Amino acid sequence: MKTALVSVVASTYLLASSTLTYASCSITFTEQFAGADRIVDSLRPDKPGQMRVFASDGSEFTAGQALWMKGQLRSALQACVQGDEVSAASSLHGVTDLLRTHHRAL
């Protein structure tokens, strides 16, 4: 019973803290960022020159593309925290465009 309570409290804290992280940007940006972040975070290249890396939705990327998207999302988040939503949106747009071109219909 104690373990379940601790898990619920920890999950609630993580959910609340992740929402607070990009609190200075609009809700629309935050939702788009979260969607892209979920897919990009699932990409786990073993080495930078790896030919294929698969996302949770079945999309296929190179390791270089995966690392680039991770960097762009970090830049977008940093710009958002600094209140520069235009720059944040620009970085996020590059990622979402690449995700869209590689998306595989399941």
DRENKOL-770613 format. One record per residue (C-alpha): residue in three letters; x, y, z. Coordinates in steps of 0.001 Angstrom, whole numbers, plus 524288, in hexadecimal, padded with zeros to 5 digits. Example, Ala and Ser with C-alpha at 12.3 -4.5 7.8 and 13.67 -1.06 7.14 Angstrom:
Ala8300C7EE6C81E78 Ser835667FBDC81BE4 
//
This chain:
Met800008000080000 Lys80B148095680361 Thr811D4806917F672 Ala8058F809BA7EEB8 Leu803E98169A7F5EA Val8120C81A4B7F381 Ser81072816FB7E50D Val8045481F6E7E3E0 Val80AD982AE27EAC2 Ala81726829A67E285 Ser80F57828CC7D5E1 Thr8074F834B17D99B Tyr8139A83C5C7DCDB Leu81A1F838E27CFF4 Leu80E0B83C667C842 Ala80CA3849757CF3B Ser81B1484CD37CE3E Ser81B96849C37BFAF Thr80FF7852C97BD76 Leu8169185D8C7C528 Thr822F085C257BD25 Tyr81CD48627F7B132 Ala8131386B107B857 Ser817AF877797B17E Cys81301872A67A429 Ser8053F8711179F0B Ile7FD1D864FA7A144 Thr7FD4F86214792AE Phe80C26862577927B Thr80CBB859E679EAA Glu803CA84FA3798A3 Gln80B6F84F6B78BD9 Phe8183984EA67934C Ala813658436479BC0 Gly80EE483BB978FCB Ala81BCE83D84788C1 Asp8239D83AEA7951E Arg81C9A82E0779763 Ile82099828FA789F0 Val82E5B82EAC789DD Asp830FA8299679792 Ser82DFA81BD9792CB Leu8396081CAD7892E Arg845398163578F38 Pro850E28162F785FF Asp85C1380D8178A79 Lys8662581567782EB Pro865F3821ED77AB6 Gly8681B81AE776DC6 Gln85D4A8110976FB1 Met8557080F2E7633E Arg847FF80C7B76919 Val84173810B577591 Phe8331D80DAA777A9 Ala829858162577F34 Ser81E398115278774 Asp814CB813F477C3A Gly81CC980BBC772A7 Ser823308174476BD9 Glu831188152476730 Phe83C1681F1976873 Thr84AD381F73767E8 Ala8523C8215F7749C Gly8565E82ECC76FB6 Gln8483F832D276DC2 Ala844BB82DAB77B3B Leu84FB083546781B4 Trp84C438418F779F1 Met83E08840C577E3C Lys841FD83EE478C67 Gly84A9384B0A78B74 Gln83FD1852EC784EF Leu8364084F3778FA8 Arg8401D85379799FC Ser841918607F792D3 Ala832D68620A791E1 Leu8311B85F527A04F Gln83BE7868C47A403 Ala835FE8737979B7A Cys828B2871037A173 Val82DF7872117AF42 Gln8346687EF07AB69 Gly82761883D47A619 Asp82B67883A6797B5 Glu81FFB87C1079229 Val8231B8800278411 Ser830748798D784BA Ala82ACC86E0678C27 Ala8203E86C1A781E7 Ser82A4A86CE377703 Ser832938621777D0B Leu8269F859C577FBA His8219B85BC6771E0 Gly82E01855D376C2D Val82C4F849CF774AF Thr81DD88481B771D3 Asp8205B8496C76330 Leu82A8283E9A763A3 Leu821A98361E76BFC Arg81678838327627D Thr81EA28346075690 His82310827C475D19 His81628824117637B Arg81185816657605A Ala80307813BB76085 Leu800708082B7694D 
//
